[in-house]
Amino acid sequence: MKHVSIIVRAEWDEEAQVWVATSKDIDGLAVEAESFEALQPKVLAAVTDLVELNGFEGDGSLPDIPVHIMTDQLTRIPNPCH
């Protein structure tokens, strides 16, 4: 199946205290960083390398391959009623 973009899933590893990024679209992608901001450039560099090494069944007419870094982030605020 041809892809039009690459979906990367970023999750917080509470035990290791790092963000971990993986993807079902790119074999071999496993990147980690201490912050989400630091993770993004590492993901893009790794995806670029893996696309060159492994190829990518994408739409050859596109000048760029969109990379979506998806995450769920939970933030808490103090409960004013507590």
All heavy atoms as a GROMACS GRO file, in nm:
protein
  632
    1MET      N    1   0.084  -0.118   0.000
    1MET     CA    2   0.000   0.000   0.000
    1MET      C    3   0.088   0.124   0.000
    1MET      O    4   0.184   0.134   0.076
    1MET     CB    5  -0.089  -0.002   0.124
    1MET     CG    6  -0.178   0.118   0.134
    1MET     SD    7  -0.297   0.099   0.268
    1MET     CE    8  -0.238   0.225   0.376
    2LYS      N    9   0.055   0.219  -0.083
    2LYS     CA   10   0.130   0.345  -0.087
    2LYS      C   11   0.080   0.439   0.022
    2LYS      O   12  -0.038   0.449   0.048
    2LYS     CB   13   0.116   0.410  -0.224
    2LYS     CG   14   0.196   0.340  -0.330
    2LYS     CD   15   0.205   0.423  -0.453
    2LYS     CE   16   0.296   0.354  -0.551
    2LYS     NZ   17   0.326   0.434  -0.665
    3HIS      N   18   0.176   0.508   0.082
    3HIS     CA   19   0.143   0.606   0.185
    3HIS      C   20   0.158   0.747   0.127
    3HIS      O   21   0.240   0.770   0.041
    3HIS     CB   22   0.241   0.594   0.303
    3HIS     CG   23   0.239   0.461   0.369
    3HIS    ND1   24   0.146   0.426   0.463
    3HIS    CD2   25   0.320   0.353   0.356
    3HIS    CE1   26   0.169   0.302   0.504
    3HIS    NE2   27   0.275   0.256   0.441
    4VAL      N   28   0.079   0.839   0.179
    4VAL     CA   29   0.096   0.979   0.141
    4VAL      C   30   0.172   1.054   0.249
    4VAL      O   31   0.223   1.161   0.224
    4VAL     CB   32  -0.038   1.050   0.119
    4VAL    CG1   33  -0.063   1.084  -0.024
    4VAL    CG2   34  -0.154   0.976   0.176
    5SER      N   35   0.179   0.995   0.366
    5SER     CA   36   0.251   1.058   0.476
    5SER      C   37   0.300   0.949   0.571
    5SER      O   38   0.264   0.832   0.559
    5SER     CB   39   0.161   1.156   0.551
    5SER     OG   40   0.053   1.089   0.610
    6ILE      N   41   0.383   0.990   0.665
    6ILE     CA   42   0.437   0.898   0.766
    6ILE      C   43   0.380   0.940   0.901
    6ILE      O   44   0.391   1.056   0.941
    6ILE     CB   45   0.590   0.904   0.768
    6ILE    CG1   46   0.646   0.856   0.633
    6ILE    CG2   47   0.647   0.823   0.883
    6ILE    CD1   48   0.794   0.879   0.615
    7ILE      N   49   0.322   0.844   0.970
    7ILE     CA   50   0.267   0.868   1.104
    7ILE      C   51   0.367   0.815   1.206
    7ILE      O   52   0.406   0.698   1.202
    7ILE     CB   53   0.132   0.798   1.124
    7ILE    CG1   54   0.032   0.836   1.015
    7ILE    CG2   55   0.078   0.825   1.265
    7ILE    CD1   56  -0.010   0.980   1.017
    8VAL      N   57   0.409   0.902   1.297
    8VAL     CA   58   0.501   0.866   1.404
    8VAL      C   59   0.426   0.883   1.536
    8VAL      O   60   0.360   0.986   1.557
    8VAL     CB   61   0.628   0.954   1.402
    8VAL    CG1   62   0.717   0.924   1.522
    8VAL    CG2   63   0.703   0.937   1.272
    9ARG      N   64   0.434   0.786   1.622
    9ARG     CA   65   0.368   0.792   1.752
    9ARG      C   66   0.473   0.820   1.859
    9ARG      O   67   0.573   0.746   1.870
    9ARG     CB   68   0.298   0.659   1.780
    9ARG     CG   69   0.225   0.655   1.908
    9ARG     CD   70   0.089   0.718   1.893
    9ARG     NE   71   0.024   0.717   2.022
    9ARG     CZ   72  -0.044   0.818   2.070
    9ARG    NH1   73  -0.058   0.927   1.999
    9ARG    NH2   74  -0.101   0.811   2.186
   10ALA      N   75   0.455   0.927   1.935
   10ALA     CA   76   0.546   0.963   2.044
   10ALA      C   77   0.474   0.940   2.176
   10ALA      O   78   0.362   0.986   2.196
   10ALA     CB   79   0.588   1.109   2.032
   11GLU      N   80   0.541   0.867   2.265
   11GLU     CA   81   0.482   0.837   2.396
   11GLU      C   82   0.584   0.865   2.506
   11GLU      O   83   0.704   0.844   2.486
   11GLU     CB   84   0.439   0.691   2.403
   11GLU     CG   85   0.328   0.659   2.304
   11GLU     CD   86   0.285   0.513   2.310
   11GLU    OE1   87   0.356   0.431   2.372
   11GLU    OE2   88   0.182   0.482   2.250
   12TRP      N   89   0.534   0.909   2.619
   12TRP     CA   90   0.620   0.936   2.734
   12TRP      C   91   0.642   0.806   2.810
   12TRP      O   92   0.548   0.737   2.847
   12TRP     CB   93   0.555   1.039   2.825
   12TRP     CG   94   0.633   1.068   2.949
   12TRP    CD1   95   0.600   1.035   3.077
   12TRP    CD2   96   0.760   1.135   2.958
   12TRP    NE1   97   0.697   1.077   3.164
   12TRP    CE2   98   0.797   1.139   3.093
   12TRP    CE3   99   0.846   1.191   2.864
   12TRP    CZ2  100   0.914   1.197   3.138
   12TRP    CZ3  101   0.963   1.249   2.908
   12TRP    CH2  102   0.996   1.252   3.044
   13ASP      N  103   0.768   0.770   2.833
   13ASP     CA  104   0.804   0.654   2.913
   13ASP      C  105   0.834   0.703   3.053
   13ASP      O  106   0.940   0.762   3.079
   13ASP     CB  107   0.927   0.584   2.851
   13ASP     CG  108   0.967   0.458   2.926
   13ASP    OD1  109   0.944   0.450   3.049
   13ASP    OD2  110   1.025   0.369   2.862
   14GLU      N  111   0.739   0.682   3.141
   14GLU     CA  112   0.750   0.733   3.278
   14GLU      C  113   0.871   0.674   3.351
   14GLU      O  114   0.942   0.746   3.422
   14GLU     CB  115   0.621   0.700   3.356
   14GLU     CG  116   0.614   0.764   3.492
   14GLU     CD  117   0.603   0.916   3.487
   14GLU    OE1  118   0.537   0.971   3.398
   14GLU    OE2  119   0.664   0.981   3.575
   15GLU      N  120   0.896   0.547   3.332
   15GLU     CA  121   1.006   0.482   3.402
   15GLU      C  122   1.142   0.535   3.358
   15GLU      O  123   1.228   0.566   3.440
   15GLU     CB  124   1.000   0.330   3.378
   15GLU     CG  125   1.102   0.253   3.459
   15GLU     CD  126   1.085   0.103   3.440
   15GLU    OE1  127   0.971   0.055   3.431
   15GLU    OE2  128   1.190   0.036   3.435
   16ALA      N  129   1.161   0.550   3.226
   16ALA     CA  130   1.289   0.598   3.173
   16ALA      C  131   1.298   0.750   3.169
   16ALA      O  132   1.405   0.805   3.147
   16ALA     CB  133   1.312   0.542   3.032
   17GLN      N  134   1.183   0.817   3.187
   17GLN     CA  135   1.177   0.964   3.183
   17GLN      C  136   1.223   1.020   3.049
   17GLN      O  137   1.299   1.117   3.043
   17GLN     CB  138   1.258   1.024   3.298
   17GLN     CG  139   1.202   0.993   3.436
   17GLN     CD  140   1.072   1.067   3.464
   17GLN    OE1  141   1.070   1.189   3.468
   17GLN    NE2  142   0.963   0.994   3.480
   18VAL      N  143   1.177   0.957   2.939
   18VAL     CA  144   1.208   1.003   2.804
   18VAL      C  145   1.086   0.987   2.715
   18VAL      O  146   0.996   0.907   2.742
   18VAL     CB  147   1.326   0.925   2.740
   18VAL    CG1  148   1.456   0.951   2.813
   18VAL    CG2  149   1.297   0.777   2.731
   19TRP      N  150   1.083   1.066   2.608
   19TRP     CA  151   0.986   1.049   2.501
   19TRP      C  152   1.042   0.944   2.406
   19TRP      O  153   1.161   0.946   2.374
   19TRP     CB  154   0.964   1.180   2.426
   19TRP     CG  155   0.877   1.276   2.499
   19TRP    CD1  156   0.917   1.376   2.582
   19TRP    CD2  157   0.735   1.280   2.496
   19TRP    NE1  158   0.809   1.443   2.632
   19TRP    CE2  159   0.695   1.386   2.580
   19TRP    CE3  160   0.637   1.205   2.432
   19TRP    CZ2  161   0.561   1.418   2.600
   19TRP    CZ3  162   0.504   1.239   2.452
   19TRP    CH2  163   0.467   1.343   2.535
   20VAL      N  164   0.957   0.853   2.360
   20VAL     CA  165   0.996   0.747   2.267
   20VAL      C  166   0.908   0.757   2.144
   20VAL      O  167   0.784   0.764   2.155
   20VAL     CB  168   0.982   0.608   2.332
   20VAL    CG1  169   1.020   0.499   2.233
   20VAL    CG2  170   1.064   0.598   2.458
   21ALA      N  171   0.970   0.758   2.026
   21ALA     CA  172   0.896   0.768   1.900
   21ALA      C  173   0.916   0.642   1.817
   21ALA      O  174   1.029   0.595   1.802
   21ALA     CB  175   0.943   0.890   1.820
   22THR      N  176   0.806   0.588   1.765
   22THR     CA  177   0.808   0.471   1.677
   22THR      C  178   0.707   0.493   1.566
   22THR      O  179   0.624   0.583   1.574
   22THR     CB  180   0.772   0.342   1.754
   22THR    OG1  181   0.642   0.358   1.812
   22THR    CG2  182   0.873   0.310   1.862
   23SER      N  183   0.715   0.409   1.463
   23SER     CA  184   0.621   0.422   1.352
   23SER      C  185   0.600   0.287   1.285
   23SER      O  186   0.695   0.211   1.265
   23SER     CB  187   0.674   0.521   1.248
   23SER     OG  188   0.588   0.526   1.137
   24LYS      N  189   0.476   0.260   1.248
   24LYS     CA  190   0.444   0.141   1.171
   24LYS      C  191   0.474   0.165   1.022
   24LYS      O  192   0.483   0.070   0.945
   24LYS     CB  193   0.298   0.103   1.188
   24LYS     CG  194   0.266   0.057   1.328
   24LYS     CD  195   0.121   0.020   1.342
   24LYS     CE  196   0.090  -0.026   1.485
   24LYS     NZ  197  -0.050  -0.057   1.502
   25ASP      N  198   0.491   0.291   0.985
   25ASP     CA  199   0.515   0.326   0.844
   25ASP      C  200   0.662   0.316   0.803
   25ASP      O  201   0.693   0.304   0.686
   25ASP     CB  202   0.464   0.468   0.814
   25ASP     CG  203   0.314   0.480   0.830
   25ASP    OD1  204   0.244   0.379   0.812
   25ASP    OD2  205   0.267   0.590   0.860
   26ILE      N  206   0.752   0.325   0.901
   26ILE     CA  207   0.897   0.322   0.873
   26ILE      C  208   0.961   0.215   0.962
   26ILE      O  209   0.968   0.230   1.084
   26ILE     CB  210   0.963   0.459   0.902
   26ILE    CG1  211   0.910   0.565   0.807
   26ILE    CG2  212   1.114   0.451   0.891
   26ILE    CD1  213   0.954   0.547   0.663
   27ASP      N  214   1.007   0.107   0.900
   27ASP     CA  215   1.074   0.001   0.976
   27ASP      C  216   1.201   0.053   1.041
   27ASP      O  217   1.279   0.123   0.978
   27ASP     CB  218   1.110  -0.116   0.884
   27ASP     CG  219   0.988  -0.194   0.837
   27ASP    OD1  220   0.886  -0.191   0.909
   27ASP    OD2  221   0.995  -0.257   0.731
   28GLY      N  222   1.218   0.017   1.168
   28GLY     CA  223   1.341   0.050   1.237
   28GLY      C  224   1.341   0.183   1.311
   28GLY      O  225   1.440   0.217   1.374
   29LEU      N  226   1.231   0.258   1.306
   29LEU     CA  227   1.230   0.387   1.375
   29LEU      C  228   1.211   0.365   1.525
   29LEU      O  229   1.110   0.311   1.568
   29LEU     CB  230   1.120   0.478   1.322
   29LEU     CG  231   1.114   0.616   1.389
   29LEU    CD1  232   1.238   0.697   1.355
   29LEU    CD2  233   0.990   0.692   1.350
   30ALA      N  234   1.309   0.406   1.602
   30ALA     CA  235   1.302   0.403   1.748
   30ALA      C  236   1.395   0.514   1.797
   30ALA      O  237   1.517   0.502   1.793
   30ALA     CB  238   1.346   0.269   1.803
   31VAL      N  239   1.335   0.624   1.840
   31VAL     CA  240   1.411   0.743   1.880
   31VAL      C  241   1.361   0.786   2.017
   31VAL      O  242   1.242   0.777   2.046
   31VAL     CB  243   1.388   0.857   1.778
   31VAL    CG1  244   1.460   0.983   1.820
   31VAL    CG2  245   1.432   0.815   1.639
   32GLU      N  246   1.453   0.834   2.100
   32GLU     CA  247   1.411   0.885   2.230
   32GLU      C  248   1.483   1.015   2.262
   32GLU      O  249   1.590   1.043   2.209
   32GLU     CB  250   1.435   0.782   2.340
   32GLU     CG  251   1.577   0.746   2.365
   32GLU     CD  252   1.593   0.642   2.476
   32GLU    OE1  253   1.516   0.544   2.478
   32GLU    OE2  254   1.683   0.661   2.559
   33ALA      N  255   1.418   1.096   2.348
   33ALA     CA  256   1.474   1.223   2.392
   33ALA      C  257   1.410   1.263   2.524
   33ALA      O  258   1.300   1.218   2.556
   33ALA     CB  259   1.453   1.331   2.286
   34GLU      N  260   1.478   1.350   2.597
   34GLU     CA  261   1.429   1.391   2.728
   34GLU      C  262   1.313   1.489   2.722
   34GLU      O  263   1.241   1.506   2.820
   34GLU     CB  264   1.543   1.450   2.810
   34GLU     CG  265   1.648   1.346   2.847
   34GLU     CD  266   1.760   1.403   2.931
   34GLU    OE1  267   1.756   1.521   2.967
   34GLU    OE2  268   1.853   1.326   2.960
   35SER      N  269   1.292   1.555   2.606
   35SER     CA  270   1.178   1.646   2.592
   35SER      C  271   1.115   1.625   2.455
   35SER      O  272   1.180   1.576   2.362
   35SER     CB  273   1.221   1.792   2.607
   35SER     OG  274   1.297   1.833   2.494
   36PHE      N  275   0.989   1.663   2.443
   36PHE     CA  276   0.922   1.650   2.314
   36PHE      C  277   0.988   1.741   2.211
   36PHE      O  278   1.003   1.704   2.096
   36PHE     CB  279   0.773   1.682   2.328
   36PHE     CG  280   0.696   1.655   2.203
   36PHE    CD1  281   0.668   1.526   2.164
   36PHE    CD2  282   0.653   1.759   2.122
   36PHE    CE1  283   0.597   1.500   2.048
   36PHE    CE2  284   0.583   1.735   2.006
   36PHE     CZ  285   0.555   1.604   1.968
   37GLU      N  286   1.029   1.860   2.254
   37GLU     CA  287   1.096   1.954   2.164
   37GLU      C  288   1.226   1.896   2.109
   37GLU      O  289   1.260   1.915   1.993
   37GLU     CB  290   1.122   2.087   2.234
   37GLU     CG  291   0.997   2.166   2.268
   37GLU     CD  292   0.919   2.112   2.388
   37GLU    OE1  293   0.975   2.033   2.468
   37GLU    OE2  294   0.800   2.145   2.402
   38ALA      N  295   1.300   1.825   2.193
   38ALA     CA  296   1.425   1.762   2.150
   38ALA      C  297   1.399   1.639   2.064
   38ALA      O  298   1.484   1.600   1.983
   38ALA     CB  299   1.510   1.725   2.271
   39LEU      N  300   1.283   1.578   2.080
   39LEU     CA  301   1.249   1.458   2.004
   39LEU      C  302   1.223   1.488   1.856
   39LEU      O  303   1.265   1.412   1.769
   39LEU     CB  304   1.125   1.391   2.065
   39LEU     CG  305   1.082   1.259   2.003
   39LEU    CD1  306   1.181   1.150   2.039
   39LEU    CD2  307   0.942   1.222   2.052
   40GLN      N  308   1.158   1.598   1.828
   40GLN     CA  309   1.117   1.630   1.690
   40GLN      C  310   1.232   1.630   1.589
   40GLN      O  311   1.222   1.560   1.487
   40GLN     CB  312   1.040   1.762   1.687
   40GLN     CG  313   0.908   1.751   1.758
   40GLN     CD  314   0.837   1.884   1.771
   40GLN    OE1  315   0.900   1.988   1.794
   40GLN    NE2  316   0.706   1.882   1.757
   41PRO      N  317   1.341   1.702   1.611
   41PRO     CA  318   1.448   1.699   1.511
   41PRO      C  319   1.514   1.562   1.499
   41PRO      O  320   1.558   1.522   1.391
   41PRO     CB  321   1.548   1.805   1.559
   41PRO     CG  322   1.514   1.834   1.699
   41PRO     CD  323   1.370   1.799   1.718
   42LYS      N  324   1.520   1.488   1.610
   42LYS     CA  325   1.576   1.353   1.605
   42LYS      C  326   1.489   1.261   1.519
   42LYS      O  327   1.540   1.179   1.443
   42LYS     CB  328   1.589   1.295   1.746
   42LYS     CG  329   1.700   1.355   1.828
   42LYS     CD  330   1.708   1.284   1.963
   42LYS     CE  331   1.830   1.324   2.041
   42LYS     NZ  332   1.845   1.242   2.161
   43VAL      N  333   1.358   1.274   1.534
   43VAL     CA  334   1.265   1.194   1.454
   43VAL      C  335   1.282   1.225   1.307
   43VAL      O  336   1.292   1.134   1.223
   43VAL     CB  337   1.119   1.217   1.498
   43VAL    CG1  338   1.020   1.163   1.396
   43VAL    CG2  339   1.093   1.155   1.634
   44LEU      N  340   1.285   1.353   1.272
   44LEU     CA  341   1.297   1.391   1.131
   44LEU      C  342   1.428   1.343   1.070
   44LEU      O  343   1.431   1.295   0.956
   44LEU     CB  344   1.280   1.542   1.116
   44LEU     CG  345   1.143   1.595   1.156
   44LEU    CD1  346   1.139   1.746   1.142
   44LEU    CD2  347   1.032   1.530   1.076
   45ALA      N  348   1.537   1.351   1.146
   45ALA     CA  349   1.666   1.303   1.096
   45ALA      C  350   1.663   1.151   1.076
   45ALA      O  351   1.710   1.100   0.973
   45ALA     CB  352   1.777   1.342   1.192
   46ALA      N  353   1.606   1.080   1.172
   46ALA     CA  354   1.599   0.934   1.162
   46ALA      C  355   1.508   0.891   1.047
   46ALA      O  356   1.542   0.799   0.972
   46ALA     CB  357   1.550   0.874   1.293
   47VAL      N  358   1.395   0.957   1.031
   47VAL     CA  359   1.302   0.924   0.922
   47VAL      C  360   1.371   0.948   0.787
   47VAL      O  361   1.362   0.866   0.695
   47VAL     CB  362   1.171   1.003   0.933
   47VAL    CG1  363   1.090   0.994   0.804
   47VAL    CG2  364   1.088   0.952   1.050
   48THR      N  365   1.442   1.059   0.775
   48THR     CA  366   1.514   1.089   0.650
   48THR      C  367   1.614   0.978   0.618
   48THR      O  368   1.619   0.928   0.505
   48THR     CB  369   1.587   1.225   0.661
   48THR    OG1  370   1.491   1.327   0.684
   48THR    CG2  371   1.664   1.256   0.535
   49ASP      N  372   1.692   0.937   0.718
   49ASP     CA  373   1.790   0.831   0.698
   49ASP      C  374   1.723   0.699   0.661
   49ASP      O  375   1.767   0.629   0.569
   49ASP     CB  376   1.875   0.810   0.823
   49ASP     CG  377   1.970   0.926   0.849
   49ASP    OD1  378   1.993   1.008   0.758
   49ASP    OD2  379   2.022   0.934   0.963
   50LEU      N  380   1.614   0.665   0.732
   50LEU     CA  381   1.547   0.537   0.707
   50LEU      C  382   1.477   0.534   0.572
   50LEU      O  383   1.471   0.430   0.507
   50LEU     CB  384   1.450   0.507   0.820
   50LEU     CG  385   1.516   0.471   0.953
   50LEU    CD1  386   1.414   0.470   1.067
   50LEU    CD2  387   1.587   0.338   0.943
   51VAL      N  388   1.423   0.647   0.528
   51VAL     CA  389   1.361   0.654   0.395
   51VAL      C  390   1.468   0.629   0.289
   51VAL      O  391   1.445   0.555   0.192
   51VAL     CB  392   1.290   0.789   0.372
   51VAL    CG1  393   1.259   0.812   0.226
   51VAL    CG2  394   1.162   0.795   0.454
   52GLU      N  395   1.585   0.688   0.306
   52GLU     CA  396   1.694   0.668   0.211
   52GLU      C  397   1.744   0.524   0.213
   52GLU      O  398   1.772   0.466   0.108
   52GLU     CB  399   1.808   0.764   0.241
   52GLU     CG  400   1.775   0.909   0.209
   52GLU     CD  401   1.885   1.006   0.248
   52GLU    OE1  402   1.995   0.961   0.287
   52GLU    OE2  403   1.861   1.127   0.239
   53LEU      N  404   1.754   0.463   0.331
   53LEU     CA  405   1.803   0.326   0.343
   53LEU      C  406   1.701   0.221   0.299
   53LEU      O  407   1.734   0.126   0.229
   53LEU     CB  408   1.844   0.297   0.488
   53LEU     CG  409   1.968   0.367   0.539
   53LEU    CD1  410   1.982   0.344   0.691
   53LEU    CD2  411   2.091   0.315   0.467
   54ASN      N  412   1.577   0.238   0.347
   54ASN     CA  413   1.474   0.136   0.326
   54ASN      C  414   1.381   0.165   0.210
   54ASN      O  415   1.304   0.078   0.171
   54ASN     CB  416   1.388   0.120   0.452
   54ASN     CG  417   1.469   0.081   0.574
   54ASN    OD1  418   1.576   0.026   0.562
   54ASN    ND2  419   1.416   0.111   0.691
   55GLY      N  420   1.382   0.289   0.162
   55GLY     CA  421   1.283   0.327   0.062
   55GLY      C  422   1.150   0.360   0.130
   55GLY      O  423   1.134   0.341   0.250
   56PHE      N  424   1.058   0.409   0.053
   56PHE     CA  425   0.927   0.447   0.106
   56PHE      C  426   0.828   0.434  -0.007
   56PHE      O  427   0.847   0.491  -0.114
   56PHE     CB  428   0.931   0.592   0.158
   56PHE     CG  429   0.799   0.639   0.212
   56PHE    CD1  430   0.747   0.587   0.329
   56PHE    CD2  431   0.727   0.736   0.145
   56PHE    CE1  432   0.626   0.632   0.380
   56PHE    CE2  433   0.606   0.782   0.195
   56PHE     CZ  434   0.556   0.730   0.313
   57GLU      N  435   0.723   0.356   0.017
   57GLU     CA  436   0.620   0.338  -0.084
   57GLU      C  437   0.523   0.454  -0.079
   57GLU      O  438   0.410   0.440  -0.035
   57GLU     CB  439   0.548   0.206  -0.063
   57GLU     CG  440   0.633   0.084  -0.088
   57GLU     CD  441   0.554  -0.043  -0.076
   57GLU    OE1  442   0.432  -0.041  -0.104
   57GLU    OE2  443   0.613  -0.144  -0.039
   58GLY      N  444   0.568   0.569  -0.122
   58GLY     CA  445   0.486   0.689  -0.118
   58GLY      C  446   0.452   0.738  -0.256
   58GLY      O  447   0.485   0.676  -0.357
   59ASP      N  448   0.386   0.850  -0.259
   59ASP     CA  449   0.348   0.913  -0.384
   59ASP      C  450   0.471   0.986  -0.439
   59ASP      O  451   0.513   1.088  -0.386
   59ASP     CB  452   0.233   1.011  -0.358
   59ASP     CG  453   0.181   1.077  -0.484
   59ASP    OD1  454   0.247   1.066  -0.589
   59ASP    OD2  455   0.074   1.138  -0.478
   60GLY      N  456   0.530   0.934  -0.545
   60GLY     CA  457   0.652   0.990  -0.602
   60GLY      C  458   0.634   1.128  -0.662
   60GLY      O  459   0.732   1.196  -0.692
   61SER      N  460   0.509   1.173  -0.679
   61SER     CA  461   0.487   1.305  -0.738
   61SER      C  462   0.498   1.417  -0.634
   61SER      O  463   0.504   1.534  -0.671
   61SER     CB  464   0.348   1.310  -0.804
   61SER     OG  465   0.246   1.302  -0.705
   62LEU      N  466   0.499   1.382  -0.504
   62LEU     CA  467   0.508   1.484  -0.400
   62LEU      C  468   0.652   1.527  -0.379
   62LEU      O  469   0.742   1.442  -0.370
   62LEU     CB  470   0.452   1.430  -0.267
   62LEU     CG  471   0.305   1.393  -0.264
   62LEU    CD1  472   0.270   1.330  -0.129
   62LEU    CD2  473   0.218   1.515  -0.289
   63PRO      N  474   0.679   1.659  -0.368
   63PRO     CA  475   0.816   1.705  -0.345
   63PRO      C  476   0.865   1.675  -0.202
   63PRO      O  477   0.984   1.663  -0.178
   63PRO     CB  478   0.809   1.855  -0.369
   63PRO     CG  479   0.667   1.891  -0.345
   63PRO     CD  480   0.585   1.770  -0.382
   64ASP      N  481   0.772   1.664  -0.108
   64ASP     CA  482   0.805   1.639   0.032
   64ASP      C  483   0.718   1.527   0.085
   64ASP      O  484   0.608   1.504   0.036
   64ASP     CB  485   0.778   1.762   0.119
   64ASP     CG  486   0.860   1.883   0.078
   64ASP    OD1  487   0.981   1.866   0.056
   64ASP    OD2  488   0.803   1.993   0.066
   65ILE      N  489   0.766   1.458   0.187
   65ILE     CA  490   0.688   1.354   0.255
   65ILE      C  491   0.642   1.411   0.389
   65ILE      O  492   0.726   1.442   0.475
   65ILE     CB  493   0.772   1.227   0.279
   65ILE    CG1  494   0.824   1.172   0.146
   65ILE    CG2  495   0.689   1.123   0.353
   65ILE    CD1  496   0.928   1.062   0.163
   66PRO      N  497   0.512   1.429   0.409
   66PRO     CA  498   0.464   1.478   0.538
   66PRO      C  499   0.489   1.377   0.650
   66PRO      O  500   0.467   1.257   0.631
   66PRO     CB  501   0.313   1.496   0.517
   66PRO     CG  502   0.293   1.496   0.369
   66PRO     CD  503   0.404   1.412   0.313
   67VAL      N  504   0.540   1.425   0.763
   67VAL     CA  505   0.564   1.342   0.880
   67VAL      C  506   0.479   1.397   0.994
   67VAL      O  507   0.497   1.512   1.035
   67VAL     CB  508   0.714   1.342   0.920
   67VAL    CG1  509   0.735   1.258   1.046
   67VAL    CG2  510   0.800   1.290   0.806
   68HIS      N  511   0.386   1.316   1.041
   68HIS     CA  512   0.298   1.356   1.151
   68HIS      C  513   0.349   1.291   1.279
   68HIS      O  514   0.355   1.169   1.288
   68HIS     CB  515   0.154   1.307   1.127
   68HIS     CG  516   0.094   1.358   1.001
   68HIS    ND1  517   0.032   1.480   0.994
   68HIS    CD2  518   0.088   1.305   0.877
   68HIS    CE1  519  -0.011   1.499   0.870
   68HIS    NE2  520   0.021   1.395   0.798
   69ILE      N  521   0.388   1.374   1.376
   69ILE     CA  522   0.431   1.323   1.506
   69ILE      C  523   0.312   1.338   1.601
   69ILE      O  524   0.275   1.450   1.638
   69ILE     CB  525   0.555   1.396   1.560
   69ILE    CG1  526   0.670   1.387   1.458
   69ILE    CG2  527   0.598   1.338   1.695
   69ILE    CD1  528   0.792   1.468   1.494
   70MET      N  529   0.253   1.225   1.636
   70MET     CA  530   0.129   1.224   1.713
   70MET      C  531   0.158   1.188   1.859
   70MET      O  532   0.238   1.098   1.885
   70MET     CB  533   0.032   1.121   1.655
   70MET     CG  534   0.017   1.127   1.504
   70MET     SD  535  -0.066   1.274   1.447
   70MET     CE  536  -0.232   1.234   1.490
   71THR      N  537   0.091   1.257   1.949
   71THR     CA  538   0.104   1.227   2.091
   71THR      C  539  -0.021   1.274   2.165
   71THR      O  540  -0.092   1.362   2.118
   71THR     CB  541   0.229   1.293   2.152
   71THR    OG1  542   0.244   1.246   2.286
   71THR    CG2  543   0.221   1.443   2.150
   72ASP      N  544  -0.044   1.213   2.278
   72ASP     CA  545  -0.146   1.260   2.370
   72ASP      C  546  -0.071   1.320   2.488
   72ASP      O  547   0.014   1.253   2.547
   72ASP     CB  548  -0.234   1.145   2.421
   72ASP     CG  549  -0.320   1.086   2.311
   72ASP    OD1  550  -0.364   1.163   2.224
   72ASP    OD2  551  -0.343   0.964   2.314
   73GLN      N  552  -0.100   1.443   2.518
   73GLN     CA  553  -0.033   1.507   2.630
   73GLN      C  554  -0.137   1.542   2.735
   73GLN      O  555  -0.241   1.602   2.704
   73GLN     CB  556   0.040   1.633   2.586
   73GLN     CG  557   0.159   1.602   2.497
   73GLN     CD  558   0.236   1.727   2.460
   73GLN    OE1  559   0.182   1.835   2.452
   73GLN    NE2  560   0.364   1.711   2.435
   74LEU      N  561  -0.110   1.504   2.857
   74LEU     CA  562  -0.197   1.531   2.968
   74LEU      C  563  -0.134   1.637   3.056
   74LEU      O  564  -0.018   1.624   3.097
   74LEU     CB  565  -0.220   1.403   3.051
   74LEU     CG  566  -0.297   1.420   3.181
   74LEU    CD1  567  -0.442   1.461   3.152
   74LEU    CD2  568  -0.291   1.292   3.261
   75THR      N  569  -0.208   1.742   3.083
   75THR     CA  570  -0.161   1.848   3.171
   75THR      C  571  -0.265   1.865   3.281
   75THR      O  572  -0.384   1.850   3.257
   75THR     CB  573  -0.145   1.980   3.093
   75THR    OG1  574  -0.057   1.957   2.984
   75THR    CG2  575  -0.089   2.089   3.180
   76ARG      N  576  -0.220   1.894   3.399
   76ARG     CA  577  -0.312   1.911   3.512
   76ARG      C  578  -0.305   2.055   3.564
   76ARG      O  579  -0.199   2.118   3.558
   76ARG     CB  580  -0.277   1.814   3.624
   76ARG     CG  581  -0.293   1.670   3.582
   76ARG     CD  582  -0.257   1.577   3.697
   76ARG     NE  583  -0.258   1.440   3.656
   76ARG     CZ  584  -0.362   1.358   3.669
   76ARG    NH1  585  -0.475   1.403   3.722
   76ARG    NH2  586  -0.354   1.232   3.630
   77ILE      N  587  -0.416   2.101   3.615
   77ILE     CA  588  -0.422   2.231   3.682
   77ILE      C  589  -0.477   2.209   3.821
   77ILE      O  590  -0.546   2.109   3.847
   77ILE     CB  591  -0.511   2.332   3.606
   77ILE    CG1  592  -0.656   2.282   3.597
   77ILE    CG2  593  -0.455   2.358   3.466
   77ILE    CD1  594  -0.755   2.386   3.553
   78PRO      N  595  -0.447   2.298   3.914
   78PRO     CA  596  -0.501   2.284   4.050
   78PRO      C  597  -0.655   2.293   4.048
   78PRO      O  598  -0.712   2.373   3.972
   78PRO     CB  599  -0.442   2.401   4.126
   78PRO     CG  600  -0.326   2.446   4.046
   78PRO     CD  601  -0.357   2.411   3.903
   79ASN      N  602  -0.718   2.211   4.129
   79ASN     CA  603  -0.863   2.214   4.140
   79ASN      C  604  -0.902   2.326   4.238
   79ASN      O  605  -0.872   2.316   4.356
   79ASN     CB  606  -0.913   2.078   4.189
   79ASN     CG  607  -1.064   2.073   4.196
   79ASN    OD1  608  -1.132   2.174   4.190
   79ASN    ND2  609  -1.117   1.952   4.209
   80PRO      N  610  -0.970   2.431   4.190
   80PRO     CA  611  -1.004   2.542   4.280
   80PRO      C  612  -1.107   2.504   4.385
   80PRO      O  613  -1.125   2.573   4.484
   80PRO     CB  614  -1.058   2.650   4.185
   80PRO     CG  615  -1.102   2.576   4.065
   80PRO     CD  616  -1.015   2.455   4.055
   81CYS      N  617  -1.175   2.392   4.367
   81CYS     CA  618  -1.278   2.348   4.462
   81CYS      C  619  -1.222   2.253   4.569
   81CYS      O  620  -1.295   2.208   4.655
   81CYS     CB  621  -1.392   2.277   4.387
   81CYS     SG  622  -1.473   2.383   4.268
   82HIS      N  623  -1.096   2.224   4.562
   82HIS     CA  624  -1.038   2.128   4.655
   82HIS      C  625  -0.975   2.196   4.773
   82HIS      O  626  -0.914   2.291   4.777
   82HIS     CB  627  -0.935   2.042   4.580
   82HIS     CG  628  -0.883   1.931   4.665
   82HIS    ND1  629  -0.751   1.924   4.701
   82HIS    CD2  630  -0.942   1.823   4.722
   82HIS    CE1  631  -0.731   1.817   4.774
   82HIS    NE2  632  -0.846   1.755   4.789
   0.00000   0.00000   0.00000
